[in-house]
Amino acid sequence: MASAGIGVYMMEIARMERTLGRTPGFAARVFTPGERDYCDRRARPAAGYAAFFAARGAVLKALGIDLGRGAGPHDVSVAYDESGRPRAILAGGAAQAAEGQGVREIALSLSLTHDVAVANAVAVTDEVRPKVEEKKDPEAELRDTFRAARTVLDELEQYQQSPMK
């Protein structure tokens, strides 16, 4: 089992514009209603579509599968969380591949230039997920510090009172 997979995919925005213009049903076939709504509200809808298409490609690469060979066009979609970060939503073959590899989350980054949409995806497993240190309660930490100091003082006092000095 792989510990993590990384995928990068670039999509020319002009190419997406041409595809959308020549094949009107393309967006409905490939993108979810939520993705289409998001892209169609943008000043440059093709840029959004290119970013979401690139996200699909990057996620599939991170999982080590391809469209048509392990995944369908709706097996990966993109939504934004409350903080505005993009997140990959997996279904079908992509979800099965992720589960089989022990993938807990897909870290996803989308970037745009005037000409290109770029997506980076990292399939994160428990093996590579950063460990979050539990924070101690400040009061408990203070009590532990005082307890340790008291122990040192008690040992010093015992040493001073011992006949061996």
DATA-V814209 format. One record per backbone hydrogen bond with DSSP energy under -1.0 kcal/mol. NH is the residue of the N-H (numbers start at 1). CO is the residue of the C=O. E is the energy in kcal/mol with one decimal. If there is no record, write none. Layout:
nh co e
NH CO E
NH CO E
//
This chain:
nh co e
7 121 -2.8
9 119 -2.2
11 117 -2.7
13 115 -2.7
16 12 -1.7
17 13 -2.4
18 14 -2.4
19 15 -2.3
20 16 -2.8
21 17 -2.1
22 18 -2.6
23 19 -2.3
26 23 -2.2
29 25 -2.1
30 26 -2.3
31 27 -2.5
36 32 -2.6
37 33 -2.5
38 34 -2.2
39 35 -2.7
40 36 -2.9
41 37 -1.0
42 39 -1.5
47 44 -1.4
48 44 -1.2
49 45 -2.5
50 46 -2.5
51 47 -2.1
52 48 -2.5
53 49 -2.5
54 50 -2.6
55 51 -2.2
56 52 -1.9
57 53 -2.1
58 54 -2.7
59 55 -2.6
60 56 -2.6
61 57 -2.1
62 58 -2.4
63 59 -1.8
65 60 -2.5
66 69 -1.6
68 71 -3.3
71 66 -1.1
75 72 -1.7
77 89 -2.0
79 87 -2.1
81 85 -2.6
84 81 -2.0
87 79 -3.0
89 77 -2.9
91 75 -2.2
94 91 -1.2
95 91 -1.5
96 92 -2.2
97 93 -2.5
98 94 -2.4
99 95 -2.5
100 96 -2.6
101 97 -1.4
102 99 -1.1
103 98 -2.9
104 124 -3.2
105 124 -1.4
107 122 -2.7
109 120 -2.6
111 118 -2.9
113 116 -2.8
117 11 -2.9
118 111 -3.1
119 9 -2.6
120 109 -2.5
121 7 -2.9
122 107 -2.3
123 5 -3.0
124 105 -2.9
129 125 -1.5
141 137 -2.6
142 138 -2.2
143 139 -2.4
144 140 -2.4
145 141 -2.1
146 142 -2.5
147 143 -2.6
148 144 -2.4
149 145 -2.4
150 146 -2.9
151 147 -2.2
152 148 -2.0
153 149 -2.5
154 150 -2.7
155 151 -2.4
156 152 -2.4
157 153 -2.4
158 154 -2.4
159 155 -2.3
160 156 -2.3
161 157 -1.7
165 162 -1.1
//
